[in-house]
Amino acid sequence: MKVKNMTLTAFAACLLLACQTPKPAAESAETTTTSVQAAPPLSETDRKIEDMLSKMTLEEKVGQMAQITLDVVGKGENRFSSFEPFELDMAELRKALVDYKIGSILNTANNRARTPEQWYAVISQIQDMAINQTRMKIPVIYGVDQIHGATYTAGGTMFPQQIGQAASRNRELVRRGAEITAYETRASSIPWNFSPVLDLGPDPRFSRQFETFGEDPYLITELGLEMIKGYEGEHNDIGHHEHVASCMKHFLGYQVPTSGKDRTPTYISEEALREYHLPPFKAAIEAGSQTIMINSGIINGVPVHSNPDILTKLLKEELGFKGLVVTDWGDIEYLHTRDKVAPTMKDAIAMAINAGVDMSMIAYQYEPFCEGLVELVKEGRVKQERIDDAVRRILRVKHNLNLFEKPTTNPKDYPKFGSKEFEEAAYQMAAESITLLKNENNVLPLRKNMKVFVTGPNANSMRTLNGAWTYSWQGEKVEEFAGRYNTIVEALQNEVGKANVTFVPGVSYKMDGFYYEEYADKMEQAVAAAKKADVIILALGENTSTETPGNINDIYISEIQTELAKKMAQTGKPVILVLNEGRPRVISKFEQQMQGIVQIYQPGNFGGDALADVLFGDVNPSGKLPYNYPRYPNALVPYIHKPSAEQRKAEGVYNYEADYNPQYEFGHGLSYTTFKYESLTLKESIKIGEPIEVSIKVTNTGKREGKESVHLYTSDLYASGITPDVKRLRRFEKINLKPQESKTLTFTLTADDLSYTNRDGKKVTEAGEFEVRIGDLVKKFTLLDPDARVSN
């Protein structure tokens, strides 16, 4: 038997059909009138919005739908200069806000972080003009990408990038980091944060995988909800002076282009879109996230920014999203210039607005958008109702942010900005994100009296510890702002003394070139110095990049870094490989020669300190991989895959073996202690609709206190129509255990957790056999038809 969960669209269709059922002829008009329910009364905020809408001109409404970058209204001399102090060009600002009624500004000036005081001064001038020199007195909504801390605020707290936060598996730390980011963003007088990234991130080729929570929909959902609550507060009260409006991105299917390169086309079935990509966004919408940014790419031949099936039918109608829909950078223009679906810029505007876009992140040339959209409404190509709907959504977010009452927030009211308390939270997240992948013969932790040699291009760089979106877009300005923090070399020197630590780079990045440009830097000297040490710390990975500049043609770690790794191994000294990277670069050419391997992702300003504490045993590592770490470039199979990806050798004419062979699998991560799983318990037969209770006992069998992330996976052994996934993560919990301490965890699943999306895009739960897997324990159970008899 199949039990199908009716979609919102189907339910709405049934409801509409019921409403259209003809009434009996004998039914009186009076009866008909009294049967109609009155519309619920408008809230006070809605009344204000409707009153404002009724007074606004078309030009004023269109202006609210336009967003420009700060450089547009900067002084000509410093508009694109990195070194001149930023000043507003008041004439340009007046043109934008007063003449064109622009309603939103984003980004930093000159691609450079600013202090809270500088932000306050600039945004205060903007709001002063918006409120005091325009007819409607509507404040500007200012947005910025503070994606792993207050990334565009000098002196702000930097957390690990999202991928590292996912590795921590610590919901509490994720929420706390978002709370601190919201606090410091508001201290910068900015109320709107373009975060979190809820994209499924299964492709290690993609330049923005580090911005995601990894490749599992459930993990993304759980941590995404924590981040949203951290930004917006438990009850989404974004008007609170320590909260910001979150922005889910990038709706939908952004990070799986066929080529692996940013903003290039992909093909995604309805089933895959709903099964793997949609759940985090659906949960975030239900949790009240108030804004959403759209996928810049093309799905099944259609640019998402021009696709009403995704932006209106799915997002606004089926999912019921009532918030603000904003484009990504310049994406309406791209419908004309890049994607070639709109013969003119005006056609592109019509396509996007009619598809469901509420605000255009124009960036620079705002006049064609504003003038073109006004003309389109007057020509009848865009309906006034669509404009009103968009502006209503924008004004609601501005009201919810309390911008009409308090358009700016003063940094003087934020005494904890950049505090030791906040820094401790960032350190803790970095420490719990670090993932021990290999520990041959327990080479780690190291003794503090050892002679340590450190080498590699990532060993003495604050830039690579932080990644892109740190003080500047590509992260190239990190060293200028982060000098007071410790690189890996500096942290190791602090840990065991400068006399015990020697550093020679061996390989260095060309910091004024492309992110992938490297050169040999005293490599032979590095080899000679390594032979005198007790242990080698080899810090490899990649330089910082994101979006299109970070596109890649080969995911093997670079040839020159591979050469350095092999030469270090040839010294005969134990080598600890530290991976500092935004995406997993393939290391199979030398992985077997490494005695220890530690993945630190991009851990932020305290990553060096946290790594030193892990390497020398002050911290017991507890991170778990949020993705499959690939072994070969042509074997990029995610952990969620079909059984055919695990075929064994077939005898006969065609002998072959499948290539599901990750270097390290999703969820892998070692500890300096050991954990035993036992007593996996659940009922053998459970009816659909009944809760599924699963318990497991976990014991720390080692001699050190440690944290363990317990993962519960399920497998559908047989499904109808669509082959099931081998396994799926359904629950996880991170626990702390002292030596010999045990805890029994209980997880509750529902039948919906065992459903799948069929070829019609509908959720289906089927009776049949399933497996639950926790650690190395597996137990089968049968899901029964609700009407089945269960024998005792």
N, C-alpha and C positions, 0 to 999 in steps of 0.2 A: 504494500500500500504506500502511496505517496501522499504526503501532507504538504501542500504548497502554501507559502506565506504570501498573501496578496500584497502587491505593491501599492504604494500610495496612489499612483496613477490609476491602477485598476479599481481601487476603492472609490476614487473620485468619479470614475466613469459610471460605476454602479449607482453611486449616490445621485448623479445627474440623471441617470435613466429613471430612477425611482421618482425623482422630482417631476419628470416629464410624463409620468403615467396619467392618462386621462381620468378626470374625476367623473363620478356618476352624474348623469344629466339632472337627477332630482336634487343634487346638492345645491344649496342656496348660496347666493353671492355672499350673504352675511357669514355663512360657515366658512367659505373660502377665505374671506378677509381675516377672520379671527384665527385661522390656522397658520398664517404666516408669522414667523417669529421676527420680532424687531431686532435690528442690528445692534450689537453691543455698543454701549456708549463709548465715545472716544476718550482716551486718556488725556490728561492735561497737556502732555508733550505733543500728542497727536493733534490736539486742537490748535496748539501754537504753530505746528508745522503747516496744517491746512490753512490757517489764517495767513501765514507768510507766503505760501504758494499762491494764494488768491491775489496777493498784491504784487507779485514778482512779474517783471516783463519776461518775454521769451529770451532776450539777451542775458538777463540776469540768471535765468535758469540754466542756460547753456554754459555760462561761465562757471557755475558750480560744478559742472561735469568735467571741467578741465583741470589738469594738474601739470605744473611745470617744475623744472629743476631750479635750484637756488641760483645757479650761475647765470641764468637768464636775466636776473634782476641785480647782478653784481656790477660794480664799476668796470668799465672797459679795460683798464690797465691791469686789474687783478682778477678778472673774470675766470681766466684759465691758468693763472700763475699759482704755483705751489708755495711760493715764499712770501708774497705780499700779504699783509693783513687784509682780511675781507671787509669790504664796505658795500653797502647797498647803493645802487644807483636809483635815487628817489624818483627820477623821471621815468625810468624803465619800470620801477615798481608801480608807479601811478598808472602807467599805460596798462599794465597787466591787471591790477586790482580794480582800478576805477573805470578805465575805458572798456576793458574786456571782461570785467567782473570775475576774474579767476578765483576759484574757491579752494585750491589746494596747492601746496608747494612741498617738494620732497628733496631728499639727498643733502649731502654736505657741500660746502663750497670748496672749489679747487681740489676736489678729491682728497680732502684732508680733515682729520678729526679736529674738533673745536672744544674748548673748555666749556663747562656749564655756563660760566659768565658770558662768554662770547655768544653762545647759543641764545641765552636770555636776551642779550642786547639786540641781536639780529631779529629774533622772532617777535620781540616786543615792538620793534618798528613796523614789522609786517602787520601785526594785529592792530596796531594803532591806526594804520592807514585803512585796513579793511573795515574796521568798526566805525571810525570817526570821519572817513572821507567818502564812504559809499552810501547810497540811498537806503539799502536794506540793512546795513550794519551787521552783516553776517561774517563771523570770524573765519579765518583760514584754518583748514585742518592740515597740520604738518606731519609728514611721515618720513621714516628713515629705516634702514636695515640694521637694526641692533640685534644680530642673529645669534651671537654667542657671548652675550654681555653687552655692555654699553660701547659697542664697537666703533662708533663715530664720535665718542666723547673722550677727550683727552683726560687721563686720570681715572677713567672708568674701570670697572672690574671685568676681566676677561675670563670666561669659562671655556672648557673644551668645546670644540665644534660639536654639532648635534650627534655626529657619528660616534664620538667618544662618550657622550652622555648616554647614548643607547647602550654602549658596552658596559656602563656601570650597572645597568638594570635596576637603578635605584630611583624609584618614583619620587621619594621625598626630596632627594637632592636636585632632581630635575625641576620640581616645582619651586624649590627655594632659589635656584639659579634664576628662574624666570621672575620671581618676586623682586630679586635684587636688580635685575635688568630693568624691570618696570620702574622701580624706584629711581634708578640713576638716569633713565630716559626722561622721566618727568622732571628730574633735577636739571635736565637740559632744556626744559620748556617744550618738550616734544611729546605729544599724546598718542601717536599712532606708530606701531612697530610692525614692519613687514616680516612677521615671524609668527608661528613656526612653519617650517617646511614639512608638509605631510605627504610628500611624494613617496611612492614606492621606489626604493633605490637598489635594485638587484644587479645593475650593470656596472662592473668595475672599470669600464672604459669611460664612463661618463664623468665630465669635469666637475660635477656638483654633488657627487655621491656623499662627500663629507658633510654636506649641509642637511642630510637626511638622518632619520633614525634607523636606516638599514633596509633590509630586504623582506621583512616580515610584516604583514598587515596588522597583526594583533599587537606586536611590539610598538609599531608606529602609533597605533590608536591609543594605547595606554599612556605612552610618554607624551604624545601630542596633547592629550587631555590635561595632563599635569602641567604642561607648559602654558596652555591657554588659561588654566585656573591661576597659575602664577602671575600671568600678565594682567588678567581681567578681574581677579578676585573670585572667591567661591560663588558669588551670586552675580557675576558679570557687571558689577557696579563700576564701570570704567570712568565715571565722573569723580571717583575718589582720587585724591591728589597723588596717591602712590600707585595707581593703576594706569594701564594703557589699553587701547584697543588692539587686539591681536589681529593678524591677517593670515588666514590659511593660504598656503601656496604649494604647488601651482596647479590649479584645478583644470584639467585632470589628465593623468598619464604622461607627465612631462619628461620623466627621466628614463624612458625606455625607447629612444629613437633607434631605428634599425641600424644605423651606422655607428651608434654609440657617441655621436657628436652632438653638441648643443644646438637646439633649435632646428633640428633636421627631422624629416618625416618618419612616421611609424605607422604600423597597422596593428590595431588591437581589437579583438573580437568583443562583442557585447558581453559575453560571458566573462572574459578576462578582465574587462574594465570594471565590472561590478564585483567580481570575486576578489580581486587583489588590489585594485587602485581606489575604489570608492569607499570602503569601510572607514578609514581614518577621517575622511572629510564628512561622511554622514554622522559619525559620532561627534565630531567637533561642532557641526551645525546644531545638533541636538543639545550640545553643552552650552550653546549660546555665543559662540565666536561671532564677532560682529562685522568682520570684513573678509573678503576673499580675493585673491589675485589669480589671474587666468594663465593657463599653459601657453607659452609662446610658440609651441610647435604645431605640427599638422598631424591629425589622426585620420587615417583612412582617406587621405586626399583632401580633407577639409581643414583649413586653419581653425583652431579652436575659438579664436576671437570672432569668427564669423559663423559659428555653429549654434543656431537656436536650440537644436536638440539637446545639446549639453548645457548651454547657459540659461535657457529658459525652461524647457520641458523637464529636464532632469534636475537642475540646481534649484530653480525658483518654484517650480510647480510640484514636482514629485518630492523633493527633499524639503520643500517649504522654507527655503532660505529667505529671510526678510532683511538681510543686511546689505552692505555696499559691495558691489562688484567692480573691481578696478583692474585695468589692463596691466601688463608688464611694460617695460620701457619701450616706447615707440611702436607698439605692436599693431595699432590701427593703421599707421602709415605703412607698415610692412605688408599689409594685405594688398596694397597697390605696388609698392616698389620691389618687394621680395617674392611674395607668394603668388602674384599675378592672377588674383581672383577678382580684383577690382580695377577696371580700366582707368579710373581717375581717383584722386584722393577723396573727392566728395562721395564717390561710390563706396569707398572703403569705410568712411564714416557711417554711411547709411547701413552697410552690412553689419558693422559691429554693434551699433546702438540698437538696431532692430533685433539682433541676436540676443541681447540682454546685458550688454556692457553699460554700467552706470557712470563710470569715471574713466577718462582716458589719461594715462600717464604719457602725456605728449612729449615731455622733456623740454624741447626747445621751441620749435616753430608752432606757436599756439594759435596764431591768427587764422590760418586755413581751417583749423578744426572749428573754432568758434564761429567764424563767418559761414563756413560750409554747413554746419549743423543748423544754424538759424535758417538758412536758405532751404534746407531739406524739409524742415517743418512747414515753412510757408508754401512749399511746393507739394506738400502732402505725402512725401516719400518717407518721412518719419512722423508718426502720430504724436499729437500733443500729449496724449495719455502716457506714451512711453517716456517722454521727457519728464512729465510730472512724477511718474513712478521712480525714475532715477533720482531726481532731486529730492523727493520725499525720503528715499533711503539715505542719501547723503546728509540731509538735515537731521535725520533721526540720530545718526552717529555723532554728529556735532553736538546735538542736545545731550545725548547720553554721556558724552565726554565733559559736559558742563562748560563747554567753550563759550557759550553766550554769557555765562556768569563770571567765568575766570579763564580768559583766553590764554594766559601764560601762567607759568609756575616759576617761582623765584628760587634759585639754587640755595639761597640763605636758609630756606625752609627744609633743607635736606642734609642735616649734619652727618648722616652716616655715609654719605657719598665717598667711595673709595676707601672705606674704613677697614680696619683689621678684621672686624667681624665678617665683612663681605669677602675679604681676601681669603679668610679661612674656609669659607664655603667653596670658593673657586679651587683652592688647594685640595679640599676633600673630594670634590668631583673629579679632579685630575687623577688623584690617587686611586679612586675606585674604578676609573675608566681603563687604567693600564691593564693590558691583557698578556699574560704569560703563555706563549704558544708552545715553547719547547724548553725543557730543562733536563738535558741529558746528564745522567749520573749526578743529579742534584748539584750541578755547577753553581746554581743560585740558591740562596743568597750568598754574596761574596763576603769574605772576611775583611774587616776594616784596616788590617795591617798589610794588605796586598799592595804591590806596585801596579798601578793601573795606567794603561796606555789608551788614549782616546783618539779616534780618527773618524773621518767621514764628513761629507759636506753639511750634515745637519747637526754636527756636534757643538758648534759654537754660534748658533743662529737663533735669535728670538723670532725672526720672521717665520721660520719653518715651524717653530713650536706653536705659533698662533694660526697660521693659515691666512687665506684671503678674508675679505670683509673685516679687517682689523686695522683701524686707524686710516685705512684707504681701501679702495675697491679690491685690488689684487694683493694687498698686504705688503706692498713694496716699501712702505714708509714705517714699518713696525720698529725698526732699529732706532729711529728718531724719537719714538715715544716710550719705548719699553726698556731703556737702558738700565733702569734700577732693578730689573728682575734678572734672574739667573738663567743663563744658557745651560745646556747639559754639562759642558766642561766646568763652568763655574759652580754649578750645584755639586758636582762630584768633588771638586776642590774643597768646598765648604763641608762636605760630608766626611772626608778622610784626610784633609790637609793638602795644601798645594804641593808639598814635597813628595807626596805619593801619587800625584797625577801628572802625566806628561801628555801633551797634545800636539799633534801635527795633522793638518787637514787631510792630506792625501789627495782629496778631490774637493773642489769648491765650485759653487754656482757663480755664474756671471750675473751679478745682482743688477747691473744696468742693461741687461739683455732680456731675451725671452726666458720664461721660467725654466725651460728645458736645456738651456745652454750651460754647459759644465766644462771644466778643464782640470787636468792633472795639476795638483798643487803640492809639490814636495813629496811625491809618492814614494820615491826611493828612500828619502829620509824617514818617511813613516814606517817603511818596512824595517829599516835598521833600528829605529826606536822601539818598535813592537817586540823585537827579539829580546829586549832587556826587561820586559815587563812580566808580571805574573799572569795578567789577564788583559784581554783586548776588548774595549767597548767600541763597537763599530756602528756609528750612527748614519744610516742610509735612509733613502726615501725619495722625496721630490721637493722641489721648490714650490712656492705658493702660486696658485692661479685659480680662476673660477670662470664660469660661463664660457663663451666662445674662445677667449684667449687660452683657456685651459684644455682645449681639444687635443687629443693624443692619437698617434698612429701605431704605437707599439706599447703594450702594457708590461713588457719585460722591464725590470729595473735597468737603468742605462748601462751600456757596455763598459763605460769607464768606472762606474761604481761596482759592477760585477768583477772587473779586473782587480780593484782594490780589495774586494771581499776574498777573492781567491788567493791573493798575495798574503793577506792577513792569515788565512787558514794554513798556508804553507810554512809559516813560522813555527808551527807546532804548538803554539800557545792556545789556550782555550779562548774562543771568540764568542762574545755575547753580541748578537745582532740586535740593534735597536731600530725599529721601523718607525719613522716619523713621516707620515704620508697622508694625503687626503683620500686616496683610493688605494686598494691593494696592488702594488706593483709586483709582478711575478718574480720569485726568487729561486725557482727550482734548479737553476744552473749551479747554485752553490749552497742551497739550504742544508744538504746533508753534512756539509763541512762545518756548520755552526753548532756549537755545543748548547747555546741558549738563544732563544729568540723572544723579544719583548715588543709587542705592538703598542705604541703610545698614541697613534692617530695624530691629531693636532690639539694638544692638551691645554693650550693657553699659557699665560704668563707664569703660572706655577708648575708647568709641566716638567721643567728641569728638576725642581726640588722634589716633586712627587716621584720622578723616575729614580733619583738617587736614593730616596728612602726605600723604594721597592728593591733596587739592586742590592742594597746592603742589609735588607731584612728588617728595617724599621717599620715597614708596612708590608703586610701580606697581600699579594695581588689577588684581585677578585673580579676583574673584568671578564666578559664573555663576548666573543665575536658577534657582531650584529649582521654579518654577511658571511657567505662562503669565501674563503681566501683561495683564489684559483691557483692551480699548479701549472697550467699552460694557457697561452693566449687563445687557443682554439678549443678550450674546454671550460666555457663560462656558464656552467649549469648552476642555477641557484639551489638552495637547499629545498625550496618548494618546487618539486618537479614530478614528472610522471614516471611510473614504474619502468617504462621502456628505456629510460635514461640509465637504468642500472642492469641492463641485460648482461648475462654472462656469455662466455664463449659458446658459439653455435657451431656444432659439427657439420661437416658436409662441404659442399663446393665453396660456400661463402663462410669462411671462418673470420669472426670479428669479435671484438669486445667493445662494449659501450665505454664512454669516457667520462662517467661521473666519478671524478677522482680529485676532489678539491685538496689543496695542500693542507688546509685546516677547515673544518666544517663549522657552519653557523652554530653558535652556542659553545664552541670550544674555548677553554680558558683554564689554565692550571693554577694551583695554589701551592704554598709551602707546607700545607698540611694535607690530609687526606679525608675524604668524606665517604661514608658507607650509606647506601640506600637499601632499605629493607621494608618488609610488610606493606607492599603495595596492595591496597584493599579497595574493592568496589563490588557491587552486586553483579551477578552474571547475566541477569535479565532485567531490563528496565523498559517501561512503556514510554513511548513518545509523549511528552508533556510532563513527565515526572523529572524531578531534579536528579542529576547524576553525581553522587558523592564519591570523591576519590581521596584516599588518605595515603600518606607515605611517611615513613620514619627516616630521618636523616641524622647521622651521628658523625661527629668529628673524631676520627680515629687516630689523629696525629698528636703531636706534642705542642702545636701552636694554635692560638686562637685564630679563627678565620671566618670569612664571609663566603657564602655559597649561594648562587642563584639557581633555584630549583625550577626546572622547565618541565611542563606537562605537555606532551604531544598526543594527538590522536591520529589514527589512520582509519579511513573507510576502506574496508577490504574489497568491496565490490559496489559499483554504482551503475545506474542505468543511463546510457546515452553518452556520458562523458567520463572518460577514464579518471579515476580519483588521483589526488596527489599522494605521494608516498607517505608524507606525514605533515602535520600542521601544528604550530605552536598555539595552544589554547589558553594557558595560564602560566604565570611565572611569579616567583616570590623570592626576594633576597633576604637571607637570614644570617645572623651572626652566632657562631657556636664556639664555646670555649673547649679546650681539649677534653675529650671523652663525653662531652655534653651531647644530648639528643633532643630533637624536637620532632613532633608529629604534626605535619601540615595537612589540612583538609581543603580541597578545592571543590567547588560546586560548578558543574557544567549544566547546560541546558541542551535540549534537542537542537536548538538553533545553532549551537556551536558545532554541531555535526552536519549541518546543511551544506549544500553546494549550490552554485548558480548554474542553471541548465542553459541550453542553447537559445532559449527564448529570453534569457536575462532574468528568469524568475528563481527565487530561492526555493530549494527543494530539500525536504528531510525525508530520508527513506529508512524503513525498517531494514534490519540486516545486521551483519557482524562488523564490529569495530575493535580496534586495539587502543589501549592507553599505554604510553611509554613515559617513564620518569627515570632518568639516569640509565642504568643498564637493565632495568626491570620492565617487563612487558606483560600485559594481561588483557585477554579478550573479554568482550561482553557482547550481548545481543540487544539491539534496540528493537522493541516490539511494536506492532500495530496497537494503537490505543485501545482497541476493542478485544485484543487477544487475551486469552486466559493464561495465567501464570501458575504453574503447579508448584506447590510448596515442597 
